[in-house]
Amino acid sequence: MLIVEDDRETRDWIDGGLLEEGYATHAVGDGREGVALAVQGGFDGIVVDRKLPGLDGISFIRAVRSADVQSGIIMLTALCETHQRIEGLDAGADDYLGKPFAMAELVARLRALSRRPALSRESSSLEWGPLALDPTRHSATCMGEPLDLTPTEFRLFEILMRHAGKVVTRSMLLEQVWRFHFNPRTGVVETHMSRLRGKVRVNGGESLIETVRGYGYRLQARPRPA
């Protein structure tokens, strides 16, 4: 486990607690140092504070996700408003734990992350009409042309591809992409899906992602030939 926490007392407490649970740990107090370690790989999980010197927690997560680091990430913070949690999850965090917290809860959340199959770790390539997605290479194309997708857009696109032709509900997307198990009364799904729809087009025409009013979204049931 990689621990990125600038407060020494908190960092040592987390480090000691995880060691007692049998985890091998590496703890640092600077965001940039943490990124350098994370991109080297080898970590099953990352615990990162939101407020860090060198590089804040949100920027840290964006940096490691853009480097295709697939480790599960838990963000720690005293900022627990809904929009703040959405920002952290949208950046690429898998879970969010507010301070103060119990070590037992952190360990339980790390165990849950280790049991959760990451969508992008599934190796099979996907094709649907003119669309293709390769999770292992983190690449997506439309008619052979690469799609320039953000990490969140890629996860949304992958879920749609794995349910091609079927409706994917808003609640499914909230749970699988942002890990919300309730309705946070936010337009985060609609905002990101709107951007994704604008990118998944054939020859600049109508989007291949349909909005099914009152239900969710789906890739066109009758995809155009590539």
ABEGO torsion letter per residue (X at the ends): XBBBBABAAAAAAAAAAAAAAGBBBBBBABAAAAAAAAAAEGBABBBBBABBBGBBAAAAAAAAAAAGBABBBBBBBABABAAAAAAAAAAGBABBBBOBBBAAAAAAAAAAAAABBBAAABABBBBBEABBBBAAAGBBBBGGBBBBBBAAAAAAAAAAAAABGBBBBAAAAAAAAAGBABBAGBAAAAAAAAAAAAABBBGGBBBABBBBBGAEBBBBABBBBX
